[in-house]
Structure formats: structure tokens, C-alpha cells
């Protein structure tokens, strides 16, 4: 009896996780009624769409993190790079 219940639950789980289930509407997940008042000053919405949060245009935002080591284990001691984008040469 337990095996039958397990099989029913397993098939139900597969049916729920099926790629044939309807996709979630992204607009309903991230719906906004106005732009944030705490956002960046350069935030603009110049599109014909209304009720959208402001966004950076053109392009987007860039977050750059610099790892600085005053005692580097490799490379010259008088140079630095943006970590991971190009080699220390």
C-alpha cells in the first residue's frame, strides 16, 4: 500500500514539474505601479510603456569589485588589474 502511494506521489510530482505546465508570467512576478523614489538619479523611463520602474538606458548597471592585495603572491608588486577580466601583465 505504501508503495502505491509513493508511486502516485512520484507521478504527481513529475506532472507538476513538467515542461508542459504553463509558464509563469514575468510581469505578474515583478509588477510595479510606479518608479522607486529611492533609486539612482540617472534612472529614466523614456519608452512608450507606462507603469514601469525606471531603468538605466542605454545599457544597464555595472558593479565592479577590485581585489587589492598589498602583498601579492604572483605578478609584479607595482601593478593591478580588474580581477578576472584579463591577466596581470
C-alpha positions in Angstrom: 0.0 0.0 0.0 2.8 2.4 0.8 4.5 1.6 -2.5 1.3 2.5 -4.4 1.1 5.8 -2.5 4.7 6.5 -3.2 4.2 5.8 -6.9 1.1 8.1 -7.1 3.1 10.9 -5.4 6.0 10.4 -7.7 3.9 10.7 -10.8 2.1 13.7 -9.4 5.4 15.4 -8.8 6.5 14.7 -12.4 3.3 16.1 -13.7 3.7 19.3 -11.7 7.3 19.8 -12.8 6.5 19.0 -16.4 7.7 21.4 -19.1 4.2 21.3 -20.4 2.8 23.2 -17.4 2.0 26.9 -18.2 4.9 29.3 -17.7 4.8 31.9 -15.0 4.1 35.4 -16.4 7.2 37.6 -15.5 5.1 40.7 -15.4 2.9 39.3 -12.6 6.1 38.5 -10.6 7.6 41.9 -11.0 4.6 44.2 -11.5 5.2 47.7 -10.3 2.8 50.7 -10.1 5.5 53.5 -10.2 9.2 54.2 -10.1 11.1 53.9 -6.9 11.7 57.2 -5.1 15.0 55.9 -3.6 16.5 54.9 -6.9 19.5 56.4 -8.7 19.2 60.0 -10.1 20.1 58.8 -13.6 17.2 56.4 -13.6 14.9 57.2 -16.5 12.0 55.7 -18.5 11.8 57.2 -22.0 9.8 54.3 -23.5 6.1 54.4 -24.5 5.3 51.9 -21.8 3.6 53.2 -18.7 3.8 51.9 -15.1 7.3 50.6 -15.4 10.0 51.0 -12.9 12.8 53.2 -14.0 15.8 51.6 -15.6 19.2 52.6 -16.9 19.1 53.5 -20.6 21.0 52.7 -22.8 22.7 49.7 -21.3 22.4 48.9 -17.6 24.3 49.0 -14.4 27.9 47.7 -13.8 29.2 46.6 -10.4 33.0 46.4 -10.3 34.8 44.9 -7.4 38.6 45.4 -7.0 40.5 42.8 -5.0 43.6 44.7 -3.7 46.4 42.8 -2.1 49.3 44.8 -0.8 51.5 41.7 -0.7 50.7 39.9 -4.0 51.8 36.3 -4.3 52.1 36.4 -8.1 52.8 39.1 -10.6 54.7 42.4 -10.2 54.3 44.3 -7.0 53.6 47.6 -8.7 50.6 46.7 -10.9 47.0 45.7 -10.5 44.1 44.6 -12.8 40.3 44.2 -12.6 40.2 40.7 -11.2 39.2 38.0 -13.7 38.8 40.1 -16.9 42.4 40.0 -18.1 45.7 38.6 -17.0 48.2 40.5 -14.7 50.6 41.6 -17.5 
